[in-house]
Amino acid sequence: MSFHERDHLGFDAPAPVGHPARANMPDGTPTGPDIGERLPDWVLTDHTGRTIGFHADRGDAKAAVVFFRSAVW
């Protein structure tokens, strides 16, 4: 039998609301940049080993960055 319970944010998980594994971040915790705020630059390596800088590589092109809330295991 599968058990899922939806929290006040609309997330379902296989643990009851109130379980330590489902603890949300405390109120007032920073959640990331505001819409339109310039992100800090970061450098990553692609699958070929080439170094890519977030701002330098895309020039003047706009970018959409998505932050995804992790799953509750």
N, C-alpha and C positions, 0 to 999 in steps of 0.2 A: 504494500500500500504506500502510495506517495503522499506526503504531507507538505503543503505549501501554504504560507500565510502572507497576506499582503500588508505591508507597513503603510504608515501615513503618507509616504512619498510615492506610493504605487508600485513598489518593488516586491516581487514574489521571491521567496527563498525556501529551501527545504529545512528551515529551522524556525521555531516559533518566535514571534515578535517578543523582544525582551531577552532573548538568548544572547550571551556575550558575543557570539560570532556575528550578530546582526547589529552591534553597537554602531550608531552613527557618529560622525565627528561632532565634537562639542560646538555649541552655538558660538558664533564669532570667529570660527576657524576660517582663514582665507581659502577661497575656493578657486582662485585663478585670476587671470587678467579680466578686466572689463571688456565688453564689446568695443572694438575699435582701438583698444590700447595696443601699442607696439610691443611685441614680444621680445624678450632678450634673444640675442643670437646664440645659436648652438651649432656644433659641428658633429656630424655623424659620418660613418663609413657605409657606403652602399654595398650591394651584394658582390661587386667586382673589386672591392677594396679602395675605390676612389673616395676621397674626402669631399664631403658636401657641406657647405655652410648654408644655414637656413636663409639668411638674408642675401648673401652674396650670390648664391646659385640661381635664385629666382629673379634677380634684377628688380624691375619696377612692377612685376606681376603681383597681383594680390594672392593671398593664400587663405584657405579655410583650415583651421586646426580644430579637431574634435577631441574632447576629453570624455572618456567613457568610464563610468563608475564600474569598478570591478565587481565580478560575480561573488556571491556568498557561497562558499563551498561547504 
